[in-house]
Amino acid sequence: MLLLPGFGFAQKRRITTIVLDAGHGGKDPGARGFFSNEKDLTLGIVMRLGKMIEDSLRGVKVVYTRTTDIYPSLPERHQIANRADADLFISVHINATAGRTERVQAGTHTVGKGRRRHTVPVYRTIHHKATETSGTETYVLGLHRSDQKAGAIGEYSDNVTEEPGIMDPNDPQTAIIIAQYTEAFLGRSVSLGTKIENAFMGGGRRSFGVKQKGLEVLAGSAMPGVLVECGFINNPTEEAYMASEVGQQEIAHAILRGIREYKAETER
């Protein structure tokens, strides 16, 4: 691959600013459990994670998209990250399955008269919200949203490159440079996501791995980013775990371990 001026910056850069995004909030509760909402669990985890980062990663600044029960729009979330000139964007979410619908016999009903009198079954529909599915997964940006990512990199090129003005829109090399940054950021996102999932597995959690998805909140940020699904809120056991202080501390610590390993590798 042709490496152009400034591209090495996408490959190696000190991690000095991390944006933490607690999913949903305010008018948007996110997934609903049996006694909790996603928006509250994500905020609890993010606030613990931010404190851990500030306490253990010297020189790293944490920026939050929200610290209270408000709802920043998805564009507002990645704008916060871009304006902060962040090096990483980490969005924390809670998973849920669609549930299962079952049609069961609830009795019988007599119809007709005389010889035509007979019984017919009566059915009702039951929706099973609970699931036995458990575990974590981390998403990186899907390739079909790479154009939006490239647009964000171009718009915030002074943040991305060490050489302001290197991405001159009138320079034919600009599109090549932006494509290289987009590819590099995807690779970095996969690396970070893999380290976070490995940390979860190291703590005994089941992992569904790192996947790609066209998520708006990742597409508009001019930096590597991941969206972490911390567990299933409609699994009663996992909901209780994620709502507990111990559970939130362990989840935050797993994400921290992934960040720490990524930081060490990036700055090596």
FENZI-V636570 format. One record per run of one state. SS is the DSSP state (H for helix, E for strand, L for the rest). FROM is the first residue (numbers start at 1). LEN is the number of residues. If there is no record, write none. Layout:
# FENZI-V636570
ss=SS from=FROM len=LEN
ss=SS from=FROM len=LEN
This chain:
# FENZI-V636570
ss=L from=1 len=7
ss=H from=8 len=4
ss=L from=12 len=5
ss=E from=17 len=6
ss=L from=23 len=2
ss=E from=25 len=1
ss=L from=26 len=2
ss=E from=28 len=1
ss=L from=29 len=3
ss=E from=32 len=1
ss=L from=33 len=4
ss=E from=37 len=1
ss=H from=38 len=19
ss=L from=57 len=4
ss=E from=61 len=4
ss=L from=65 len=9
ss=H from=74 len=10
ss=L from=84 len=4
ss=E from=88 len=8
ss=L from=96 len=4
ss=E from=100 len=12
ss=L from=112 len=2
ss=H from=114 len=3
ss=L from=117 len=1
ss=E from=118 len=11
ss=L from=129 len=7
ss=E from=136 len=6
ss=L from=142 len=1
ss=H from=143 len=13
ss=L from=156 len=1
ss=H from=157 len=4
ss=L from=161 len=13
ss=H from=174 len=29
ss=L from=203 len=4
ss=E from=207 len=7
ss=L from=214 len=2
ss=H from=216 len=4
ss=L from=220 len=4
ss=E from=224 len=9
ss=L from=233 len=3
ss=H from=236 len=8
ss=L from=244 len=1
ss=H from=245 len=22
ss=L from=267 len=2
